Amino acid sequence: MTRTQEHAARTGVATACAVAVQTAVLVAAGLLITHPPAGWWDPGERGLVAWLAAHRTPALTTASDWLSALAFTPAIVAVTAVAAAVLLMLRQWRGAALLAGAVALQAAVFVTAAHLVDRARPDVVRLDGALPTSSFPSGHVGAATALYGGLGLLVLCAAAGRGPGRWRWRPVVCALAWTVPVLVAASRLYRGMHHPTDVLAGLLNGAAALWVVWRALPARAPRNASADTSADPVDRPVRTRTEPTEEPPTGPVALVYNPVGVDEALLTRLATTVTAHGHHPPRLLPGSAEDSGRAAAARALADGARLVAACGGDGTVTACADALAGTDAALLVVPCGTGNLLARNLGLPTDPVEALDAALTGAARRIDLMRVEGDDLAARTAATMAGTGLDAAVMASTDQGLKRRLGWPAYLFGAVRHLTDRRFALTVSIDGGTPVRRHVRMAVVGNVGTLQGGVRLLPDAEPDDGLLDLVLVQPHGLRGWAATARALLTGTRRSPRPDAQDAPLEHFRGRRIELTADRPRARECDGDPVSEGRVLTLTVRPNALLVRLPDPARDRTTAAHTPQERATTPDHGPASDHRYARTGEH
C-alpha cells in the first residue's frame, strides 16, 4: 500500500470514528434530557417557549416565517445545489464538497438522533403544525448551521488568503452568514416548534458536521505542484511549456495602476515586490478615467521603461497593451479588477502580488491583439474579447459600484434582467468570405477563450495563433439554454453547417471577422460597454505585444489555454481555414 493509500485509509477510519462519536454524543444528550435521573437539574425550558408563544405579534410571526423558510428542506437543498454548482464552475471542488458533505452528514445524524430520542414538541400552539420528526435535535437549525455556516467559513478562508484592500467586506459577509443559524434558532423557538436544548443541539450538530467534513477533505495541493491538474474541470494531459522565444527585456520598471481598484497598501506591496527582484524603485503612474492608463503607459515608455506593469482590470491592461504594442518593452499583467480575463488565460496567479512576482521572474513571449472598429466606434485595441448582444447588454446594465463590491458575480444581476431578450438577426462575414445569416442572442469574438469560473466559451482560442475565434450563442427556450450551459461546461464545439442555426452554439475562426446586426445593438470591448451600433469589425494584430509569463520551472501546469500550451495542442489546420474541421464534444 502506498503512502497516499495509507493516508486515505487512515482518514477514512478517523472520519468514521468522528461521525460515530458525533452521533453517540447527540443521542446520549437527548436521552439524558428526555429521561433525566432523579434530582437532575431542570433548565426551565417550558417557561421560555410558553412566554414566547404568549407574546407573539403579527410582525414577529411574519419574520419568523421567513427565517424558518430559509432552513426548510426545499430551500436547503436548492441553496446547497446552487452554491455547489457555482463553486464547481469556479473550480473550488473542496468548497462544494464541504457544503454538500456537511449538509448530508448533519441530516443523517439528525434522522438517527430524532428516531432514537423521540422527544415530544413543546406543549404550546405550534405555528408549523405537527411535523413528522421529533423535537430533538432541531433539523432546521442543524441544516442552517451546516449550509450558511459553511458558506461563511469559505468566505472567511478566501479573505484570509488575499490582500487587505480588496477583501475588507468579506468578514462582514461571513458574520452575516453565521448569523442566519442563530436567527433560525430564534424563529424555531418563537414558533413553538422546539425546546431551547433542541436548537442548541441542532447548532452543535451542524457545526460538528462542518468540522468532520473539513477535516476529512484532502489538503489543497500547492499552487505550483508539478502534477496538479485539478483546477481544470475537463481532464486533459499535463502540458509542458516550451522555452522562451526571446530574451526578456530588463531595465526601468513602471507601475501603471487604476487608482479606483488599487489602494495605497497594495501599491506599496507591489513596489516592494519590484525592488525585491533587484530593480530600482518603480515609477508609480496613476491612470486616468479618460484613457484607462494609456497615456501613463506611453509616458513610461517615452521615459525609457522596459517593463510596464498594468495594475488594474482588463481595461487598464488593454490600455497599456495598446501603448506598448509593436515595441520591445514588455507588459506585466497584474490582475486588480473585476474580470482579469487576460491574466486568467495567460495562467497568471489571481493574487496581484503573486502575479507580479511570477511575471518578474518569467519569460517574455509575444501574443496577438485585436483591432476593433464599427459604425460610430473609433478604432481601438482589445486584448481579450469583444462582442454584441446579450453579453454587452449585461455589462452595460451592471452597476459599477456593485462590481467593485462583489467582483464579477455582479454581472449575474444584469444577466437576470436580459435572459428574456429576444434573438436578433446577425450577418457574419469571415475574411471576406460568403456572409452567413443567423438569429442569435449574442456574438463574441475572442483572442482568448476562457471566462471567469473556467467556462470555456471559445475552446480553441489561443492568444498567439494569429487567428480570432467567434462564437454565436443562439439557444431556443429553456431546453436551448440548458444545452448551451452543457456545451459551455464541457467545451463542446460545433462547426458551421447548413442546419447550424438550430444549434445553441456555433463557432468560426478567421483573421478578420465582421458582424452586422439588423439594428443598433449593445456592444462591448474587453468587458467595457461601448456605443451601440450595427457593425462590429475585428481584425487580428499578430505578435503585437510582448508580455512576461510565469517561469516554466515554477509552474508547469495551468488550467487556462496559455500560449505555451500550443506546442502540445492538436493541430488546428491551415490558418486560412476559418471554419472548424471537427464537430461534437471532446
C-alpha positions, -999 to +999 in steps of 0.1 A: +000+000+000+014+034-010+016+063+014-013+080-003-034+050+001-024+046+037-032+083+044-066+079+027-074+048+048-064+065+080-085+095+070-115+072+063-112+055+096-108+087+115-138+102+098-160+072+105-150+073+142-157+111+143-192+105+129-199+077+153-188+099+183-209+128+170-240+106+167-234+089+201-229+122+219-260+137+204-282+107+212-268+104+247-275+141+253-311+137+240-318+106+261-303+124+292-327+153+286-358+132+280-351+107+307-332+126+334-320+108+365-336+116+399-326+151+411-314+162+376-313+200+371-344+213+353-333+240+329-368+255+328-373+252+290-411+251+291-413+285+306-393+302+278-412+286+250-446+294+267-435+330+272-426+334+236-459+319+225-478+343+247-461+374+233-464+368+195-471+397+172-480+397+135-447+413+125-426+388+145-447+359+132-441+370+096-403+375+103-401+340+119-419+325+089-393+339+065-364+328+087-378+293+091-383+291+053-345+296+049-340+263+066-369+242+053-357+212+033-365+225-002-346+257+005-316+239+020-315+215-010-318+243-035-293+267-020-268+238-015-272+227-051-267+262-065-238+270-042-221+237-050-226+243-088-212+278-086-182+265-067-176+237-092-177+263-120-151+282-101-130+250-097-134+251-060-143+215-056-133+214-019-158+241-011-185+223-030-177+191-012-176+208+022-212+223+018-227+191+003-210+168+027-218+188+058-255+192+049-257+155+042-239+144+073-259+166+097-291+153+081-280+117+086-271+123+122-303+143+128-326+115+114-308+089+136-309+110+168-345+121+162-356+085+158-338+072+189-346+101+212-382+107+200-388+139+221-422+155+221-425+190+209-434+219+233-470+219+246-479+252+230-497+264+199-472+254+172-473+277+141-459+250+118-484+223+128-474+187+135-442+178+118-433+141+113-400+142+131-394+146+169-383+177+186-347+168+194-325+179+177-337+208+155-332+198+119-338+233+107-310+247+129-286+219+121-291+223+083-288+261+085-256+258+105-240+233+081-250+253+050-248+290+059-221+284+084-202+266+057-206+295+033-193+319+059-163+296+065-155+296+028-157+334+026-135+338+057-109+314+042-110+333+009-105+366+027-075+352+047-056+345+016-060+379+000-046+414+004-065+436+029-075+463+004-099+443-018-113+420+008-124+442+038-160+434+032-156+396+034-156+393+072-189+412+072-204+387+047-190+359+069-206+374+100-240+377+082-238+341+071-231+329+106-259+350+120-285+330+099-284+298+120-288+319+152-319+337+137-333+304+125-329+290+160-347+320+175-376+316+149-380+279+158-383+287+195-408+316+187-429+293+166-432+268+194-415+240+174-386+232+197-372+234+232-341+255+238-319+224+241-332+212+208-319+242+189-287+241+208-282+205+198-290+215+162-263+242+163-238+217+177-248+190+151-243+214+122-210+227+135-197+192+142-207+181+107-187+210+092-157+202+113-158+165+104-161+171+066-135+199+067-110+175+084-119+147+060-112+167+028-077+163+014-054+193+018-052+218-010-024+210-034+004+235-036-001+262-063+030+252-083+028+214-078+040+199-110+013+173-112-017+194-101-043+194-128-073+195-105-081+232-114-094+221-148-129+207-148-122+188-180-094+161-179-066+169-202-029+158-204-003+178-185+012+202-209+048+212-208+059+247-216+083+255-244+114+276-240+112+314-242+111+327-277+133+357-269+153+372-241+132+390-215+139+427-215+154+443-185+156+480-174+134+505-155+100+494-143+068+514-142+036+506-124+006+520-142-024+515-119-061+521-116-065+544-086-100+531-080-091+495-077-055+497-062-052+513-028-021+526-011-014+494+008-015+472-023+006+497-043+033+496-016+033+458-017+037+458-055+065+483-054+083+463-027+080+432-049+097+450-078+126+461-056+129+426-041+138+414-076+168+437-078+151+466-097+152+502-088+120+515-072+094+517-099+077+548-112+041+549-099+018+563-126-020+565-119-042+560-150-069+585-158-106+577-163-104+591-199-080+566-213-077+540-185-039+545-183-028+545-219-012+580-216+006+569-185+020+538-202+031+559-232+048+583-208+066+555-191+077+541-224+090+575-235+110+578-203+128+546-210+108+520-191+114+485-204+089+468-181+054+482-176+031+466-151-006+472-158-022+471-123-060+471-128-087+453-146-089+443-183-095+480-193-062+491-177-044+461-192-057+468-227-048+505-225-013+497-215-011+470-242-022+495-268+006+518-258+033+490-258+021+473-290+048+470-316+076+479-292+103+458-274+090+468-239+073+441-220+039+442-203+035+427-168-002+419-162-012+424-125-049+415-120-066+440-098-100+443-114-133+425-119-128+401-148-090+399-152-096+377-183-061+381-199-044+372-166-066+341-162-059+330-198-022+335-195-020+313-165-011+341-140-020+339-103-051+358-094-034+375-064-018+408-076+015+404-057+019+368-067+012+377-104+038+404-104+063+381-088+056+354-114+059+379-142+092+395-130+108+360-129+091+348-160+098+345-197+090+370-225+066+360-252+046+377-279+008+375-281-018+388-305-041+418-301-073+427-318-083+459-337-119+467-330-140+492-351-175+498-363-201+524-371-198+553-347-170+535-330-134+547-335-108+521-340-094+507-307-074+478-293-087+448-275-067+420-258-094+395-248-129+396-262-154+419-279-190+413-288-226+424-294-259+414-279-267+398-245-232+400-230-228+436-240-263+445-226-254+428-193-222+447-189-239+480-198-267+474-172-244+462-143-239+488-116-202+499-113-205+502-075-218+467-073-189+455-095-164+470-071-181+454-041-189+419-055-165+415-084-175+396-115-206+379-097-222+413-100-228+405-137-253+378-126-278+405-116-276+421-150-279+387-167-312+380-149-327+412-165-317+403-200-322+365-202-356+371-218-342+394-245-353+383-280-329+369-305-318+393-333-307+389-369-269+390-374-248+386-406-213+372-402-185+376-427-152+358-422-121+370-441-143+385-468-160+351-475-196+343-481-218+360-455-237+338-430-270+350-416-282+338-381-306+348-354-286+350-321-287+361-285-251+373-287-219+371-307-185+371-290-151+373-308-121+364-287-083+364-287-086+342-256-112+316-247-118+311-210-142+331-189-144+335-152-151+303-134-132+283-161-161+285-186-145+277-220-165+300-243-140+296-271-124+262-266-097+266-293-088+303-288-051+309-283-036+344-277-007+338-301-021+317-330-027+346-354-064+339-355-096+352-339-124+329-327-161+337-329-190+320-311-226+326-318-249+319-289-284+311-302-305+290-278-342+283-282-362+283-249-353+266-217-340+235-234-318+256-256-303+274-226-297+241-208-279+228-239-259+260-241-249+256-204-239+220-210-218+229-241-200+257-222-192+235-192-180+206-214-162+226-240-184+213-269-175+228-303-198+228-333-186+238-368-208+258-391-231+238-414-264+243-432-285+233-401-262+250-376-287+277-369-306+251-348-275+245-326-271+265-293-235+274-301-217+279-334-180+286-338-160+303-366-124+313-370-106+339-391-082+368-393-109+394-399-145+390-386-173+414-394-206+413-375-236+433-388-268+434-368-303+442-380-304+474-360-281+492-334-273+468-306-253+469-274-216+463-279-186+457-256-149+457-259-127+439-232-156+440-208-163+477-211-195+489-228-191+510-259-216+529-281-244+509-296-242+502-333-250+477-361-214+468-373-185+454-353-154+446-372-124+428-356-090+422-371-061+403-356-028+420-349-004+391-349+025+391-323+018+427-315+026+426-278+055+413-257+043+400-223+060+384-193+046+350-183+053+327-154+086+308-154+082+272-167+103+260-138+079+275-113+046+262-127+044+235-154+006+232-154-022+257-158-060+255-162-062+281-189-051+276-226-019+296-225+004+304-254+029+278-241+004+250-245+003+254-283+033+231-286+012+202-274-023+211-285-039+194-315-033+209-349-059+235-358-053+231-395-042+258-420-045+294-407-065+303-438-093+278-429-116+299-408-140+270-400-135+242-376-129+208-392-144+190-362-179+187-346-192+173-314-176+170-280-141+162-268 
